[in-house]
Amino acid sequence: MVFVIFVAGLLEHDSGKTTLSKEIIKHFKDEENIIVQPFKPLSGNNLYYNFKEIRKNFDKYKEILSLDIIELVEQAETKVENPTINNPVHKLNTPAIPYEFIKEGVTQTYYNRFTESVALIQRFTIIEEENKSKNYYIINNQSYKNAKFFNEEEIIEELRKKAEKINTYSNEEEYIALNMDYYAKATESTFNYFEKKEKIILIEGFNNSAHPAWCVRKANIVILVGPGTIITYEPEKYFTAIDNYRMINREKLTITSDIVKLQKPDAMFRFSLNKEDLDKKIKKLIEEINKKKIK
């Protein structure tokens, strides 16, 4: 029976999820000779700010992939040929180019509406018949091939050529409808694929989302991480807290800070970046994980 670890972030950015996940994967590989299969159901990167890494990974894998999942897959040395299965939903965002707005004399439009990056393309990988994966893409008509936004048409056109299907959208309502069509199928079919084959799956969350996909409900241990901080939860307590929170806050996304306020952790400890101390705390965390495995 598969054992599932869910690692979520205490902060929206730079919680240290990937760093901690790599340490867990490394321990099981080196000390227990067990390959931990990493799984990141939802992710996003910025085409402009992460361009060098995205281009490098695209040249290698011919796909858009989470920068984090690449690190985890390479740490785990898994035998999966297609890492999109480890990362079924991935979105590239892109920024507007101020030059174009200033040139047209609409500088204030840029500052009023476009200082935040917008979606460009999103991939959904779905396992279908005979365990074959297929990639579906949705493209934002407002940003793709628009000179006011940073684009890399070579990447997008390569993806279009081999896509199972391409959909485009022009507003938020259409975007939400397409996500409803694909998101659950992608995250559930790929997780189920690994669930039948692996001993341990490590699910890495998205930003500070407390519940990025339904597969996290399969977790045997929940780990929250932030700067110098590791928290563990019994899954039943953690998900009960989420359900209680959602009963009152139906329209809000549930983030980890909401749960930490509601539910006392089972265990919590502080760590430093000193190698000796970090190794000691990772060992302590592994002991917590192994307690759950023994149960």
TITORMAR-715835 format. One line per field, with one value per residue (C-alpha): residue in one letter; x, y, z; residue number from 1. Coordinates in Angstrom, 2 decimals, padded with zeros to 5 digits. Example, Ala and Ser with C-alpha at 12.3 -4.5 7.8 and 13.67 -1.06 7.14 Angstrom:
REM residues 2
resn <- a / s
px <- 012.30 / 013.67
py <- -004.50 / -001.06
pz <- 007.80 / 007.14
resi <- 1 / 2
//
This chain:
REM residues 295
resn <- m / v / f / v / i / f / v / a / g / l / l / e / h / d / s / g / k / t / t / l / s / k / e / i / i / k / h / f / k / d / e / e / n / i / i / v / q / p / f / k / p / l / s / g / n / n / l / y / y / n / f / k / e / i / r / k / n / f / d / k / y / k / e / i / l / s / l / d / i / i / e / l / v / e / q / a / e / t / k / v / e / n / p / t / i / n / n / p / v / h / k / l / n / t / p / a / i / p / y / e / f / i / k / e / g / v / t / q / t / y / y / n / r / f / t / e / s / v / a / l / i / q / r / f / t / i / i / e / e / e / n / k / s / k / n / y / y / i / i / n / n / q / s / y / k / n / a / k / f / f / n / e / e / e / i / i / e / e / l / r / k / k / a / e / k / i / n / t / y / s / n / e / e / e / y / i / a / l / n / m / d / y / y / a / k / a / t / e / s / t / f / n / y / f / e / k / k / e / k / i / i / l / i / e / g / f / n / n / s / a / h / p / a / w / c / v / r / k / a / n / i / v / i / l / v / g / p / g / t / i / i / t / y / e / p / e / k / y / f / t / a / i / d / n / y / r / m / i / n / r / e / k / l / t / i / t / s / d / i / v / k / l / q / k / p / d / a / m / f / r / f / s / l / n / k / e / d / l / d / k / k / i / k / k / l / i / e / e / i / n / k / k / k / i / k
px <- 000.00 / 001.34 / 002.43 / 001.69 / 003.50 / 001.98 / 004.33 / 002.68 / 004.10 / 003.43 / 004.12 / 002.90 / 006.48 / 009.85 / 008.57 / 011.22 / 008.90 / 011.24 / 014.34 / 012.65 / 011.11 / 014.53 / 015.95 / 013.15 / 013.63 / 017.40 / 017.04 / 014.80 / 016.98 / 020.31 / 019.34 / 016.43 / 016.95 / 013.41 / 012.56 / 010.09 / 007.93 / 007.48 / 004.12 / 003.25 / -000.38 / -000.45 / 002.31 / 003.15 / 006.24 / 006.88 / 008.13 / 010.03 / 011.57 / 012.37 / 013.17 / 016.65 / 015.52 / 012.30 / 014.20 / 016.77 / 014.08 / 012.08 / 015.14 / 015.59 / 012.00 / 010.17 / 007.52 / 006.69 / 007.29 / 007.49 / 011.04 / 010.43 / 009.33 / 012.45 / 014.57 / 012.54 / 012.51 / 016.26 / 016.86 / 014.70 / 016.26 / 012.89 / 012.47 / 009.53 / 010.23 / 007.66 / 007.76 / 004.49 / 002.84 / 004.54 / 003.24 / -000.17 / -001.17 / 001.36 / 000.81 / 003.16 / 002.48 / 004.02 / 004.35 / 003.24 / 006.03 / 005.93 / 007.72 / 004.68 / 002.31 / 004.67 / 005.25 / 001.47 / 000.99 / -001.12 / 001.36 / -001.35 / -003.17 / -000.07 / 000.13 / -003.61 / -004.03 / -000.85 / 001.84 / 000.97 / 001.80 / -001.05 / -001.60 / -000.14 / -000.52 / -001.52 / -000.95 / -003.17 / -001.76 / -004.37 / -003.79 / -006.23 / -006.58 / -003.71 / -002.01 / -001.05 / -000.72 / -002.12 / -001.49 / -004.21 / -003.41 / -005.38 / -004.02 / -004.91 / -005.98 / -005.27 / -001.56 / -000.48 / 001.06 / 000.26 / 003.24 / 002.32 / 003.26 / 006.46 / 006.08 / 008.24 / 006.35 / 008.82 / 007.94 / 004.20 / 004.15 / 006.14 / 003.57 / 000.68 / 002.06 / 001.95 / -001.01 / -003.97 / -006.17 / -005.76 / -008.41 / -008.27 / -010.05 / -010.65 / -012.00 / -012.00 / -015.31 / -013.99 / -010.74 / -012.63 / -014.85 / -011.82 / -010.17 / -013.35 / -013.17 / -009.56 / -008.20 / -009.77 / -009.22 / -005.55 / -004.69 / -006.74 / -005.71 / -001.99 / -002.06 / -004.00 / -001.35 / 001.39 / -000.78 / -000.94 / 002.82 / 004.77 / 005.76 / 005.97 / 004.55 / 005.55 / 003.01 / 004.45 / 001.82 / 001.31 / 002.37 / 000.55 / -002.54 / -003.80 / -005.57 / -004.33 / -005.97 / -008.15 / -005.25 / -003.80 / -006.65 / -004.73 / -001.87 / -000.61 / 001.23 / 000.90 / 004.03 / 003.98 / 007.26 / 008.41 / 011.69 / 013.33 / 010.04 / 008.62 / 005.11 / 003.43 / -000.26 / -002.30 / -004.21 / -007.64 / -007.21 / -005.79 / -008.55 / -011.28 / -009.94 / -010.09 / -013.67 / -014.74 / -013.08 / -014.76 / -018.20 / -017.87 / -015.72 / -017.23 / -015.95 / -012.35 / -009.40 / -008.05 / -004.45 / -002.22 / -002.27 / -006.03 / -005.42 / -002.49 / -004.75 / -007.48 / -005.63 / -002.74 / 000.13 / 001.03 / 004.72 / 006.71 / 010.39 / 012.80 / 015.86 / 018.82 / 020.72 / 023.76 / 024.30 / 024.66 / 021.48 / 019.57 / 020.57 / 019.46 / 016.04 / 015.54 / 016.28 / 013.67 / 011.16 / 011.91 / 011.19 / 007.76 / 007.16 / 008.24 / 005.91 / 003.02 / 004.39 / 004.51 / 000.84
py <- 000.00 / 003.41 / 005.89 / 009.54 / 012.61 / 016.07 / 019.07 / 022.51 / 026.01 / 028.39 / 031.36 / 032.21 / 032.32 / 030.99 / 028.65 / 026.05 / 023.26 / 022.06 / 022.22 / 020.13 / 017.73 / 017.10 / 016.28 / 013.77 / 012.17 / 012.02 / 010.32 / 007.53 / 006.97 / 006.96 / 005.44 / 003.12 / 002.43 / 003.57 / 005.79 / 008.48 / 009.54 / 013.33 / 014.73 / 018.41 / 018.60 / 022.34 / 024.82 / 028.03 / 029.86 / 033.20 / 032.98 / 036.28 / 036.03 / 032.31 / 032.35 / 030.83 / 027.81 / 027.34 / 027.40 / 024.90 / 022.50 / 022.86 / 021.98 / 018.84 / 017.67 / 019.43 / 020.51 / 023.28 / 021.96 / 023.27 / 024.26 / 022.61 / 019.26 / 019.09 / 019.44 / 016.77 / 014.28 / 014.67 / 014.26 / 011.13 / 009.67 / 008.24 / 006.14 / 008.17 / 009.14 / 011.90 / 014.25 / 015.87 / 012.96 / 014.17 / 017.68 / 017.40 / 021.07 / 023.78 / 027.40 / 029.96 / 033.58 / 036.53 / 040.27 / 043.23 / 045.28 / 048.92 / 050.13 / 049.42 / 051.38 / 054.34 / 054.42 / 054.60 / 057.31 / 055.08 / 054.81 / 055.02 / 052.05 / 049.98 / 051.09 / 050.72 / 047.27 / 045.48 / 045.64 / 042.05 / 039.20 / 037.46 / 033.89 / 032.86 / 029.07 / 026.22 / 022.49 / 019.68 / 016.14 / 013.39 / 009.63 / 007.97 / 004.48 / 002.01 / 004.37 / 006.74 / 010.42 / 013.18 / 016.91 / 019.52 / 023.24 / 026.41 / 029.68 / 033.24 / 035.15 / 038.46 / 037.82 / 035.32 / 036.97 / 040.36 / 042.72 / 044.30 / 041.05 / 039.03 / 035.97 / 033.07 / 031.88 / 029.11 / 027.26 / 027.77 / 026.69 / 023.52 / 022.68 / 023.35 / 020.87 / 017.89 / 018.84 / 016.51 / 019.59 / 023.38 / 025.65 / 029.43 / 031.80 / 035.54 / 036.18 / 034.81 / 032.98 / 030.99 / 030.29 / 028.93 / 026.77 / 025.19 / 024.52 / 022.80 / 020.58 / 019.53 / 020.12 / 017.25 / 014.75 / 015.71 / 015.65 / 012.54 / 010.38 / 011.04 / 010.53 / 007.28 / 006.13 / 006.51 / 005.26 / 001.81 / 001.58 / 003.38 / 002.73 / 006.41 / 009.49 / 012.97 / 015.62 / 019.12 / 021.83 / 025.11 / 028.34 / 028.40 / 026.53 / 024.25 / 021.95 / 022.25 / 019.04 / 016.22 / 013.76 / 015.41 / 013.73 / 010.47 / 011.81 / 009.75 / 012.77 / 016.51 / 018.67 / 022.47 / 024.29 / 027.89 / 029.66 / 027.70 / 025.94 / 022.45 / 021.53 / 018.13 / 017.23 / 014.08 / 014.19 / 013.64 / 016.68 / 018.81 / 018.06 / 018.37 / 021.87 / 022.66 / 021.39 / 023.41 / 026.54 / 026.11 / 025.76 / 029.35 / 030.78 / 029.22 / 031.79 / 031.92 / 029.79 / 027.94 / 028.78 / 027.18 / 030.19 / 029.65 / 026.08 / 026.85 / 029.33 / 026.70 / 023.46 / 022.82 / 020.94 / 017.40 / 018.27 / 021.40 / 022.19 / 024.90 / 024.34 / 026.37 / 026.16 / 024.84 / 021.43 / 019.56 / 021.07 / 020.64 / 016.98 / 016.46 / 018.03 / 016.12 / 012.93 / 013.97 / 014.61 / 011.22 / 009.63 / 011.33 / 010.02 / 006.49 / 006.46 / 006.96 / 004.26 / 001.74 / 002.41
pz <- 000.00 / -000.98 / 001.71 / 000.89 / 002.25 / 001.66 / 001.97 / 002.00 / 002.45 / 005.34 / 003.03 / -000.45 / -001.73 / -000.55 / 002.17 / 001.40 / 000.19 / -002.54 / -000.34 / 002.36 / -000.17 / -001.71 / 001.74 / 002.39 / -001.03 / -000.51 / 002.89 / 001.63 / -001.43 / 000.44 / 003.79 / 002.99 / -000.73 / -001.52 / -004.48 / -003.45 / -006.41 / -006.39 / -007.45 / -007.86 / -008.98 / -009.65 / -010.43 / -012.25 / -013.43 / -015.09 / -018.66 / -018.42 / -014.97 / -015.26 / -018.97 / -018.83 / -016.76 / -018.74 / -022.03 / -020.72 / -019.48 / -022.69 / -024.76 / -022.63 / -022.09 / -024.96 / -022.46 / -020.03 / -016.53 / -012.98 / -012.10 / -008.72 / -010.12 / -012.28 / -009.13 / -007.32 / -010.20 / -010.68 / -006.93 / -006.84 / -010.01 / -010.95 / -014.07 / -015.33 / -018.93 / -019.03 / -015.99 / -017.06 / -015.25 / -012.05 / -012.72 / -014.39 / -014.30 / -015.09 / -016.11 / -017.63 / -016.77 / -018.60 / -017.91 / -019.98 / -021.58 / -020.33 / -023.48 / -025.64 / -023.41 / -023.01 / -026.79 / -027.39 / -024.77 / -022.47 / -019.60 / -016.94 / -018.48 / -017.82 / -014.18 / -013.62 / -015.17 / -016.16 / -013.48 / -012.52 / -014.90 / -016.70 / -017.88 / -021.23 / -021.56 / -019.25 / -019.68 / -018.37 / -018.59 / -018.41 / -018.24 / -020.60 / -022.10 / -021.68 / -019.21 / -022.03 / -021.14 / -023.33 / -023.05 / -023.37 / -023.46 / -022.90 / -024.29 / -023.29 / -026.41 / -024.71 / -024.17 / -026.84 / -029.94 / -028.40 / -028.73 / -025.40 / -023.58 / -023.46 / -025.67 / -026.82 / -029.86 / -030.67 / -027.44 / -027.80 / -031.44 / -030.64 / -027.95 / -030.31 / -032.87 / -030.51 / -028.32 / -028.04 / -028.06 / -027.86 / -026.37 / -026.22 / -023.88 / -023.72 / -020.23 / -016.70 / -017.10 / -020.06 / -018.18 / -015.17 / -017.39 / -019.10 / -015.74 / -014.59 / -017.68 / -017.22 / -013.72 / -011.76 / -014.60 / -014.82 / -011.12 / -010.31 / -013.29 / -012.84 / -009.08 / -009.52 / -012.01 / -009.38 / -006.52 / -008.13 / -008.68 / -005.96 / -002.32 / -001.35 / -003.08 / -001.96 / -002.96 / -003.04 / -002.69 / -004.55 / -002.83 / 000.55 / -000.58 / 002.19 / -000.27 / -003.89 / -005.15 / -003.82 / -003.94 / -000.81 / 001.11 / 000.59 / 002.74 / 005.69 / 007.09 / 006.44 / 006.72 / 006.66 / 006.14 / 006.45 / 007.17 / 009.99 / 010.78 / 010.26 / 011.44 / 011.17 / 011.33 / 011.60 / 008.28 / 009.85 / 012.12 / 009.30 / 006.80 / 009.43 / 010.16 / 006.42 / 006.15 / 009.20 / 007.82 / 004.44 / 006.01 / 007.22 / 004.41 / 001.32 / -001.17 / 000.05 / -000.96 / 002.07 / 002.88 / 005.47 / 007.83 / 008.24 / 009.39 / 011.70 / 013.52 / 013.93 / 014.61 / 016.98 / 015.27 / 016.32 / 016.25 / 015.53 / 015.50 / 014.48 / 012.31 / 011.13 / 007.86 / 009.66 / 008.06 / 011.35 / 012.79 / 009.53 / 009.30 / 012.89 / 012.27 / 009.02 / 010.94 / 013.51 / 010.74 / 009.18 / 012.56 / 012.52 / 009.00 / 009.91 / 012.93 / 010.51 / 008.17 / 011.02 / 011.84
resi <- 1 / 2 / 3 / 4 / 5 / 6 / 7 / 8 / 9 / 10 / 11 / 12 / 13 / 14 / 15 / 16 / 17 / 18 / 19 / 20 / 21 / 22 / 23 / 24 / 25 / 26 / 27 / 28 / 29 / 30 / 31 / 32 / 33 / 34 / 35 / 36 / 37 / 38 / 39 / 40 / 41 / 42 / 43 / 44 / 45 / 46 / 47 / 48 / 49 / 50 / 51 / 52 / 53 / 54 / 55 / 56 / 57 / 58 / 59 / 60 / 61 / 62 / 63 / 64 / 65 / 66 / 67 / 68 / 69 / 70 / 71 / 72 / 73 / 74 / 75 / 76 / 77 / 78 / 79 / 80 / 81 / 82 / 83 / 84 / 85 / 86 / 87 / 88 / 89 / 90 / 91 / 92 / 93 / 94 / 95 / 96 / 97 / 98 / 99 / 100 / 101 / 102 / 103 / 104 / 105 / 106 / 107 / 108 / 109 / 110 / 111 / 112 / 113 / 114 / 115 / 116 / 117 / 118 / 119 / 120 / 121 / 122 / 123 / 124 / 125 / 126 / 127 / 128 / 129 / 130 / 131 / 132 / 133 / 134 / 135 / 136 / 137 / 138 / 139 / 140 / 141 / 142 / 143 / 144 / 145 / 146 / 147 / 148 / 149 / 150 / 151 / 152 / 153 / 154 / 155 / 156 / 157 / 158 / 159 / 160 / 161 / 162 / 163 / 164 / 165 / 166 / 167 / 168 / 169 / 170 / 171 / 172 / 173 / 174 / 175 / 176 / 177 / 178 / 179 / 180 / 181 / 182 / 183 / 184 / 185 / 186 / 187 / 188 / 189 / 190 / 191 / 192 / 193 / 194 / 195 / 196 / 197 / 198 / 199 / 200 / 201 / 202 / 203 / 204 / 205 / 206 / 207 / 208 / 209 / 210 / 211 / 212 / 213 / 214 / 215 / 216 / 217 / 218 / 219 / 220 / 221 / 222 / 223 / 224 / 225 / 226 / 227 / 228 / 229 / 230 / 231 / 232 / 233 / 234 / 235 / 236 / 237 / 238 / 239 / 240 / 241 / 242 / 243 / 244 / 245 / 246 / 247 / 248 / 249 / 250 / 251 / 252 / 253 / 254 / 255 / 256 / 257 / 258 / 259 / 260 / 261 / 262 / 263 / 264 / 265 / 266 / 267 / 268 / 269 / 270 / 271 / 272 / 273 / 274 / 275 / 276 / 277 / 278 / 279 / 280 / 281 / 282 / 283 / 284 / 285 / 286 / 287 / 288 / 289 / 290 / 291 / 292 / 293 / 294 / 295
//
